Amino acid sequence: MLFGAGGFFRNPPMATLTLNDNTLQIELSLLEKLGAFRASLSIPRASITRASVAHTWRDVLEGMRAPGTGLPPFVMLGTWRGLTWKDFVAIYRGAPILVVELQGESWRRVLVSTQDAETLCARILTSG
């Protein structure tokens, strides 16, 4: 059941984030890959300039989706663009959002919903 109890919007297949000494690895689920029109991401730690946590997509999402999938406020997946920048987005309603700002990468920011957002943010800030 896609929309009912226990369905996609209640228990979305969120990305798995792994932080090690050299990279932040973002493994997308199969459905996320289809919705975002891209594979998983690997971000060098040296490219991360800042990290924070947001609790609603309205606080962090800007620009236009292209390409990607969006059913605001339930799910937003893919690339959001402005005139001179692009963000990678995998956001779900009700889940904290890890916001990672980058330098020297094709993405300006990566915004990913994860239940571990606070812990990952603290680890990025203390070891970066």
N, C-alpha and C positions, 0 to 999 in steps of 0.2 A: 504494500500500500504506500503510494508515493507521498500523499499529503496528510494522511491520518496519523493516529497515535503510533509513535515509533517509526514514522516515515521519514523521508528525506529532510524535511524542514525541521523536524524535532531532533533528529540524530544525523546530521549531515556527515558525509565521509571526509572529515577535515584532514588537511595536510599533516604530515609528520615532520617536525623540525628537529634537527640534530645539530648541536653546536660543539665543535672541537677546536683545537688550537689554531687551525688554519682556515676553516670554512664554516659557514652556516648553510647546511643542506636542507632544502625544502622539497620533500617528496610528496608529490600530489597523488591523490587517489585517481583511479581510472576515470571516474565521473568528473573530477576536477580538471583533468587533462583535456577531456572532451569539451567541457564548458569554457575553459580558459584558452583553448586553441594553442596549447604549448605543453612542453614536457616539464619535468621538475627543474628546480634551479639550484645552483651551487654558487654561493657568494663568498669571495675571499674576506676573511676577517679584517684585513688591512683596508678594505673599501668601506667598512662600516664607520660612519662618523657620529651617529647618534642612534639611540633606541628609546622608545617610550611605549606606553600602553594606553589604548583608547578603549572606551566601553560602548561606543556607538559609532556606526559608520558615518553618521552625519558630522562628527567631529573631525574626520580625517579625509574623507573621500571628496575629490574634486576632479574637474575635467569631464571628458566624454569617454565612454567605453568604445574601444575599437582596436582589435576584435575582442570578443568575450561574450559572456552571458550575464544577464542581470534581471532579477526579479526583486527589486527593492521593495521592502526592506529585508526580504528573506535571504537572498544569496546574490553576491556580486563576484564574478570570476573573470579574470583576464587582464587586459591592458587598459588603463585609463590614461588619456592623453590631454596635455595642454599644448600651447603653441610651441614650446621649446623643451618639453619634458615628457616622460612617461613613467607611470607607476605600475607595478605588478600587484594585483589584488586577488585575494581569496578570502572573502569576508562572509560570515554567516550571522544572522540575527541572534542575539542572546549570548554570543561567545566573545570573550575579550580579544582585542586586536593588538598584535605585536606590530609596531611601526618601526621599521628599520630604514634610516636615512643613509644614502650611499654617495660615494664620490668616485669618479673615474670609471663608472659602470654604465651600461646602457639604460639602466633604471635609475630614476631619481630616488624612489622609495619602494620598499616592499611592505605590503600590508597584508597580514595573514592572521586569520582567526585561529586561536589555539587556547585550550584550557590552561596551558602552562605559560601564558604570556608574561605574567609578573615574574616568574622564576627565570625565564629565558632573558628577559630584559635586564634583570639584576645581574645575571652572569655576563651578559654582553658589556654592561657598564663597568663592572668591577675588573674584568680581565682585558678590556679593550684598551 
